[in-house]
Amino acid sequence: MKTYSLKIKEITRETSDTITIHFKQPLFSKIKYKSGQFLTIIVPINGKNERRAYSLSSAPNIDENLSITIKMIENGLVSNYVDKHFKAGDKMEVVEPMGHFCLEPDKNLERHIVLFAAGSGITPLISMAKSVLVFEPKSTVSLIYGNRSMQSIIFKQTIEEMQKKYGTRFNVVHVLSRAEEDWIGYKGRIDKTLTINVLNLLPKFDNDKTEYFLCGPEGMMTAVTEALVYLQTPKEKIHHESFFSASVKEEANNATDNVSRTVTIILDNEEYQISVKPNKTILEAGLDAGLDMPYSCQSGLCTACRGKKKSGEVKMDEDEGLSEMEIKEGYVLTCVGHPMSEDVVIEIG
Ligand code: FES
């Protein structure tokens, strides 16, 4: 796992509660990444290095900077700290880009990329849209984007400029849940019915030439997936990312659970007993106890902290990083895991 100390070139405000941090790429050996990947930032707060993963909104080989977009979470420790304390010229520690929810453009392809986003779920998808529009000249992109109101649309101006530039190659459908009175577009949330209706209006491509990328709250992704399954979309054409990982962690830090539990960690064949306090994750408790547990993003995305549960019950704030098979086999992510019984034993490695 490689880390960098990157200089902040600029911080732009996207909406009242969302900012984009633009990092300067290192002068020599630029950081490579793919559209859809995320960057983990390491922020020292109260003597502790807090980590959060945020999707990259910049596009490789298009945007000069490496940019992440951060939505402030109410009482969220890291998002609000970053907003208050960092400015252009400051340096920030980051872990190299990671993530499997990505799209690599291929200039020979002629396909339809359909993006479903809600709120800050737009972040990895705007990067994908840029990459496809620039590097796949025969392909078309459609974006279905849900927000509360016009004011809360992140990258509104960028999207409008892209629409002007790419015309029929970039279709955008905004859906607003608390639309202003003069709004004449779709109202409500992106649900199953709306998804089917909107898909009917989009350009028609063969099933095998259409790929769907979903990023947003669980409810939206479930509804869109149900609609796509109903329309007989092959499962391998549907890709999704739970961008809420960072948010979930921020909220989990504020959640109230008043039970401390003892967890046994097996690390390098040694057994350790740690006490996991309310609002702490198993990884945090292990690190606090001085255990050399592996981790990276601390957001449930990279699986670096993966361990196998030998007994007990663990609740994960987020399990998107694990496959169904891994979950069945008892794997857990300690960075987002909380013990729910007294007999939790986890083997790391
Ligand atoms: S540290 Fe990345 S998933 Fe836990």
Residues whose N, C-alpha, C, O or C-beta is under 5 A from the ligand:
A	BS01	FES	Y295 S296 C297 Q298 S299 G300 L301 C302 T303 A304 C305 G321 L333 C335
